[in-house]
Amino acid sequence: MAMKRSMLREMGMVALRSVQGQALRTSLTVGIIGVGIMALIAMVTATESLKANVRQEFSSLGTQSFSIDRMRSGGMFDGQRQAPSPPIDFREATRFKREATSFDVSVSVFGTGMATATRGNQRTDPNVSVQGVDELYLPVSGLKLAKGRNFSTSEVENGASVVLLGQSVVDRLFESWEDPVGQHVLVGAQRYVVAGVMEVRGTSFGMSQDNQILMPLLGVRRQYSDQGRSYNLTCTVDQAEDLPQAVEEATGLMRMVRGDAPGKPHSFRIRQSNQLVDTLLEATDGITLAAVFIGLITLFGAGIGLMNIMLVSVSERTREIGTRKSLGASSQAIRAQFLVEVMVIGQLGGVVGILLGLGAGNAIASYFETPFVVPWGWVTVGVVLCLLTSLASGYYPARLASRLDPIVALGRE
């Protein structure tokens, strides 16, 4: 055992000396392998970071909620093309909420994405998102307040002139030492009292979630046109095991509210939060497959280059091989020596590619403000791919070297 360890150590030292003696060719091969592994690891790291962000964004909804909105596409039914369903209007949304008994329902509606908020001489850019909500929107959506209070039921029912501000809006309108709660702001030309400030949520998919204003539903109806506006419903149950029954009840109730005829398809869609997460995660699988495909093609090219280097190395070192064989080295030892050399080159390329890939992937992730990740499983795959590429590329040259006749090899100039 000690002899084998000593032999492997010696092979490793010889391999390193050989790599140093062919610095240019080795560097090119290491670079090619590194680029292949970098393409794989970088794209996988970026997609894994995106997946982590998706899970993080929807974790607050848990497995105890589902949402209802309009069916935006028509499709086919009984061989006939169906038109897109009409919006879920205010009357339908409020009736559904009133008649739902076994689960909580929050109603919300998008107002505009181009609002301007003003306070004195301070003004935001005309890109503030305004959304109409009810008193259950914050707890159902998993949102929290940094200061102030939520809307009361009476404020929602009466359309009181109160708002909740995102932190980005607060930063533009107030000094750091000022308390926004209780202050007045203008949203467009309408005056509102600030009831609370939402906790910082950061950026999701490159879009700020703090550059928004929440106001009661009737505030959106009053300030913005309600024509063609579709309301969204978010429903929650107390226990996850009650979710299937709640979805079934919500389906029947919504069909009645919408007036869907028996035998006709739904004019709305119900989406569970975990299903939405799965859909978004599946969308990234294509990127991962593309990364694997690109990485394999590049590694194939690197393998050809590595085999060429080893063949040249065999031809240049025939006298060395002949000398070692004449001194008693076996064919297995010669073959093992060349395989060790090719594995060293392959793993050097793998290390370079993994480090560059992790750096590039997380640089992309930081641009979109998604979490830093290290996909250990794919890092392991990268190491294994480098090992397999090395062995596949180096076996033939190593076998060729081991089969050289020592007398013929010593006779070559």
BAKE-721316 format. One record per residue (C-alpha): z negated, x, y. Coordinates in steps of 0.25 Angstrom, whole numbers, padded with zeros to 4 digits, always signed. Each point is the difference from the previous one (the first is absolute). Example, Ala and Ser with C-alpha at 12.3 -4.5 7.8 and 13.67 -1.06 7.14 Angstrom:
<pts>
-0031+0049-0018
+0002+0006+0014
</pts>
This chain:
<pts>
+0000+0000+0000
-0004+0011+0010
+0014+0007-0004
+0007-0013+0003
-0007-0001+0014
+0003+0014+0003
+0015-0001-0004
+0001-0013+0009
-0006+0007+0011
+0010+0012-0001
+0011-0010-0001
-0004-0006+0013
-0001+0013+0007
+0014+0004-0005
+0005-0014+0004
-0006+0002+0014
+0006+0014+0002
+0014-0006-0005
-0001-0011+0010
-0003+0010+0011
+0012+0009-0004
+0009-0012+0002
-0006-0006+0013
+0012-0006+0006
+0005-0007-0013
-0014-0004-0003
-0002-0006+0014
+0013-0008+0000
-0004-0006-0014
-0014-0003+0005
+0006-0006+0012
+0009-0009-0008
-0011-0004-0009
-0009-0002+0011
+0010-0009+0008
+0001-0009-0013
-0015-0002-0002
-0002-0001+0015
+0010-0012+0001
-0007-0006-0012
-0014+0002+0005
+0003-0003+0015
+0006-0014-0003
-0010-0004-0010
-0012+0005+0009
+0006-0009+0011
+0002-0012-0008
-0014+0002-0007
-0006+0000+0015
+0008-0012+0003
-0005-0007-0012
-0015+0004+0003
+0003-0006+0014
+0005-0013-0006
-0013-0001-0009
-0009+0003+0012
+0007-0010+0009
-0001-0011-0010
-0013+0003-0006
-0008-0008+0010
+0008-0013-0006
-0005+0003-0014
+0003-0008-0011
-0006-0013+0005
+0011-0004+0010
+0014-0005+0001
+0009-0004+0011
+0010-0011+0003
+0012+0001+0009
+0014-0006+0001
+0011+0003-0010
+0009+0008+0008
+0012+0001-0009
+0007-0012-0007
+0006+0005-0013
+0006-0009-0011
-0006-0012-0007
+0007-0009-0010
+0013+0008+0003
+0000-0003+0015
-0004+0009+0011
-0013-0004+0007
-0002+0002+0015
-0012+0008+0005
-0012-0009+0001
-0005-0005+0014
-0012+0007+0007
-0014-0004-0004
-0004-0007+0013
-0013-0002+0007
-0002-0014-0006
+0002+0004-0014
-0008+0012+0001
-0012-0007+0006
+0001-0011-0010
+0000+0010-0011
-0012+0006+0005
-0007-0013+0002
+0003-0005-0014
-0003+0013-0008
-0014-0002-0006
-0002+0011-0010
+0004+0012+0008
+0000+0005+0014
+0012+0000+0009
+0004+0008+0012
+0012-0004+0008
+0007+0010+0009
+0013+0001+0007
+0008+0011+0007
+0002-0002+0015
+0008+0012+0005
+0001+0015-0001
+0004+0003+0014
-0012-0005+0008
-0006+0007+0012
-0015+0000+0003
-0005+0003+0014
-0013+0003+0006
+0000+0003+0015
+0009+0012+0002
+0000+0003-0015
+0011-0005-0008
+0005+0002-0015
+0014+0003-0004
+0008-0013-0004
-0002+0002-0015
-0013-0006-0003
-0001-0009-0012
-0006-0014+0003
-0005-0009-0012
-0006-0013-0001
-0012-0001-0009
-0011-0010-0004
-0015+0003-0002
+0002+0005-0015
+0011+0010+0003
-0009+0012+0001
-0009-0002-0012
+0012-0004-0009
+0009+0011+0005
-0012+0010-0002
+0000+0004+0015
-0012+0004+0008
-0004+0000+0014
-0005+0013+0007
-0007-0008+0010
-0001-0015+0005
+0002-0012-0008
+0010-0008-0008
+0006-0013+0005
-0009-0013-0002
+0006-0012-0007
-0001-0008+0013
+0008+0011+0007
+0011+0000-0010
+0001-0016+0000
+0000+0000+0015
+0009+0012+0002
-0010+0007+0009
+0005+0011+0009
-0006+0012-0008
+0006+0012-0007
-0004+0011-0010
+0006+0013+0004
+0005+0012-0008
-0005+0014+0004
+0013+0005+0005
+0000-0012+0010
-0014+0003+0004
+0003+0015+0002
+0012-0004+0010
-0008-0011+0008
-0014+0006+0000
-0008+0013+0003
-0007+0006-0011
-0014-0004+0006
+0004-0014+0003
-0004-0012-0010
+0012-0009-0002
-0008-0011-0005
-0001-0011+0010
+0011+0006+0009
+0013-0008+0004
+0014+0005-0004
+0013-0006+0003
+0010-0002-0012
+0013-0002+0006
-0004-0010+0012
-0012-0006-0007
-0014+0004+0002
-0010+0002-0012
-0014+0004-0002
-0002+0012-0010
-0009-0005-0011
+0000+0012-0009
+0007+0013-0003
+0005+0003-0014
-0003+0013-0008
+0010+0011+0000
+0010-0002-0012
+0010+0011+0003
+0015+0000-0003
+0006-0007-0012
+0015+0004-0004
+0002+0006+0014
-0005-0012+0007
-0013-0001+0008
-0010-0010-0004
-0008+0001+0012
+0010-0004+0010
-0002-0015-0001
-0007-0012+0005
-0006-0011-0007
-0002-0014+0006
-0002-0014-0005
+0011-0007-0006
+0002-0010+0011
+0000+0011+0010
+0013+0005-0007
+0006-0014+0000
-0004-0002+0015
+0006+0014+0005
+0012+0001-0010
+0010-0009-0005
-0004-0007-0013
+0014-0003-0003
+0004+0006-0014
-0013+0007-0001
-0005+0001-0015
-0015+0001-0002
-0006+0008-0011
-0012-0004-0009
-0010+0010-0007
-0009-0006-0010
-0012+0006-0007
-0009-0004-0011
-0014+0005-0003
+0002+0005-0014
+0013+0007-0005
+0000-0008-0013
+0002-0013+0009
+0013+0006+0006
+0010-0006-0010
-0006-0014+0001
+0000+0001+0015
+0015+0005+0000
+0003-0012-0008
-0007-0010+0009
+0006+0006+0012
+0014-0001-0006
-0002-0015-0002
-0007-0002+0013
+0011+0007+0008
+0011-0007-0007
-0006-0013+0004
-0002+0005+0014
+0014+0005+0001
+0006-0013-0007
+0007+0008-0011
+0007-0010-0009
-0004+0001-0015
+0009+0009-0008
+0004+0007+0012
-0003+0015+0003
-0012+0004+0009
+0003+0000+0015
-0010+0011+0002
-0005+0013-0008
-0014+0004-0005
-0003+0015-0001
-0012+0006-0005
-0005+0013+0006
+0001+0008-0013
+0014-0005-0002
+0004+0004+0014
-0006+0014-0003
+0008+0001-0013
+0013-0004+0007
-0002+0010+0011
-0004+0011-0010
+0012-0003-0009
+0009+0002+0012
-0004+0015+0000
+0003+0002-0014
+0015+0002+0004
-0004+0012+0009
-0008+0006-0011
+0012-0001-0010
+0009+0006+0011
-0010+0012+0001
+0000+0002-0015
+0015+0000+0000
+0002+0010+0011
-0011+0009-0005
+0006+0000-0014
+0014+0003+0005
-0005+0012+0009
-0009+0005-0012
+0013+0000-0009
+0007+0008+0011
-0012+0010+0000
+0000+0001-0015
+0014+0005+0000
-0003+0010+0011
-0013+0004-0008
+0008+0002-0013
+0011+0008+0008
-0011+0009+0005
-0006+0002-0014
+0013+0003-0006
+0003+0011+0011
-0014+0005-0003
+0003+0002-0014
+0013+0007+0002
-0007+0010+0010
-0012+0002-0009
+0007+0003-0013
-0005+0015-0001
-0014-0005+0003
+0001-0010-0011
+0006+0010-0010
-0011+0010+0004
-0011-0011-0003
+0006-0004-0013
+0002+0015-0005
-0015+0001+0003
-0004-0012-0009
+0001-0012+0009
+0004-0012-0008
+0011-0010+0003
-0011-0011+0003
-0007+0010+0010
+0013+0002+0007
+0003-0015+0001
-0014-0003+0004
+0001+0010+0011
+0012-0006+0006
-0005-0014-0001
-0013+0004+0007
+0009+0006+0012
+0008-0013+0001
-0013-0008+0000
-0006+0008+0011
+0012-0002+0008
+0000-0015-0003
-0014-0002+0003
+0001+0008+0013
+0011-0010+0004
-0009-0012-0004
-0012+0005+0009
+0009+0002+0012
+0007-0014-0002
-0013-0007-0002
-0007+0006+0012
+0012-0003+0009
+0002-0014-0006
-0015-0004+0002
+0002+0005+0014
+0013-0007+0003
-0005-0013-0007
-0013-0001+0008
+0007+0004+0013
+0009-0012-0002
-0012-0008-0003
-0008+0004+0012
+0012-0004+0009
-0001-0014-0006
-0016+0002+0001
-0002-0003-0015
-0011+0007-0008
+0001+0015-0005
+0002+0000-0015
+0002+0010-0011
+0008-0006-0012
-0007+0008-0010
+0008-0007-0011
+0014+0004+0006
-0006+0014+0003
-0002+0002-0015
+0014-0006-0003
+0006+0011+0010
-0008+0011-0007
+0005-0005-0014
+0015-0002+0005
-0001+0015+0006
-0005+0004-0014
+0011-0007-0008
+0011+0005+0010
-0005+0014-0002
+0000-0001-0015
+0013-0007-0001
+0007+0010+0009
-0007+0013-0005
+0001-0003-0015
+0014+0004-0002
-0001+0013+0008
-0013+0003-0007
+0006-0002-0014
+0012+0009+0004
-0009+0011+0004
-0008-0001-0013
+0012+0001-0009
+0006+0013+0007
+0002+0011-0010
-0009+0012+0005
+0010+0010-0003
+0011-0007+0007
-0010-0003+0012
-0004+0015+0001
+0015+0004+0000
+0003-0009+0012
+0001+0007+0014
</pts>
